[in-house]
Amino acid sequence: MRKNRKYSPEFKISCIMDMWSNHLGYGETVRKYWGVSTSIESDRYRSQLKLWERIFLEEGEAGIYKERCGRTTKMDNPIKGRN
C-alpha cells in the first residue's frame, strides 16, 4: 500500500525551475528527483509534476504555496436541470 507523501512548496518549485532551466523533459526530471525508472512509478510522478507545473503557470508561486486537500467543489455552478 502506497502512503501519500506531502512535498514542500520549495521542492515543487525547485523541480519545476530545474526542469525549465536545464530543458529537461518530465521523464528526465522524474528520474533525477525520484530515481524511478519503471513506467508505472514514473507515470505517477510525471502526472504529479505536470499538475505542479500547471498550477505554477496559472497561479504563479503563490499557487504552489496554497494548501490543496481533497477534491474541489463546484459550489458556484448550479447543477444543470435543478431549479
C-alpha positions as CSV (number, residue, x, y, z in Angstrom):
1,M,0.0,0.0,0.0
2,R,1.4,3.4,-1.0
3,K,1.4,6.2,1.5
4,N,0.8,9.6,0.1
5,R,3.7,11.9,0.5
6,K,3.5,15.6,1.1
7,Y,6.1,17.7,-0.8
8,S,7.2,21.1,0.4
9,P,6.4,24.1,-1.9
10,E,10.2,24.7,-2.1
11,F,10.7,21.2,-3.5
12,K,7.9,21.6,-6.1
13,I,9.3,24.9,-7.3
14,S,12.9,23.6,-7.4
15,C,11.7,20.7,-9.6
16,I,9.9,23.0,-12.0
17,M,12.7,25.6,-12.2
18,D,15.3,22.9,-12.7
19,M,13.2,21.3,-15.4
20,W,12.8,24.6,-17.2
21,S,16.4,25.9,-16.8
22,N,18.0,22.7,-17.9
23,H,15.4,21.9,-20.7
24,L,14.5,18.6,-19.1
25,G,11.5,16.5,-20.0
26,Y,9.1,15.2,-17.5
27,G,10.7,11.7,-17.6
28,E,14.2,13.1,-17.1
29,T,13.0,15.2,-14.1
30,V,11.3,12.2,-12.5
31,R,14.4,10.1,-12.8
32,K,16.6,12.9,-11.4
33,Y,14.4,13.7,-8.3
34,W,12.7,10.4,-7.6
35,G,15.1,7.9,-9.1
36,V,12.5,5.7,-10.6
37,S,12.7,4.0,-14.0
38,T,9.7,1.7,-14.2
39,S,6.9,3.1,-16.3
40,I,4.2,2.6,-13.7
41,E,6.1,4.5,-11.0
42,S,7.3,7.1,-13.5
43,D,3.7,7.8,-14.7
44,R,2.6,8.6,-11.2
45,Y,5.3,11.1,-10.5
46,R,5.1,12.5,-14.0
47,S,1.4,13.3,-13.6
48,Q,2.2,15.0,-10.3
49,L,4.9,17.1,-11.9
50,K,2.6,18.1,-14.7
51,L,0.0,19.2,-12.1
52,W,2.6,21.3,-10.2
53,E,3.7,22.9,-13.5
54,R,0.1,23.8,-14.5
55,I,-0.6,25.3,-11.1
56,F,2.6,27.3,-11.3
57,L,1.8,28.6,-14.8
58,E,-1.8,29.5,-13.9
59,E,-1.4,30.9,-10.4
60,G,2.3,31.6,-10.0
61,E,4.4,30.8,-7.0
62,A,1.6,31.6,-4.6
63,G,-0.5,28.8,-6.2
64,I,2.2,26.3,-5.2
65,Y,2.1,27.5,-1.6
66,K,-1.7,27.2,-1.4
67,E,-2.9,24.3,0.6
68,R,-5.0,21.9,-1.5
69,C,-6.7,18.9,0.1
70,G,-9.2,16.6,-1.5
71,R,-11.5,17.3,-4.4
72,T,-12.6,20.7,-5.4
73,T,-16.3,21.6,-5.1
74,K,-18.3,23.4,-7.7
75,M,-20.4,25.5,-5.3
76,D,-20.6,28.5,-7.6
77,N,-22.0,26.5,-10.5
78,P,-25.6,25.2,-10.0
79,I,-26.3,21.7,-11.1
80,K,-28.0,21.6,-14.6
81,G,-31.6,20.8,-14.5
82,R,-32.3,21.9,-10.9
83,N,-34.3,25.0,-10.2
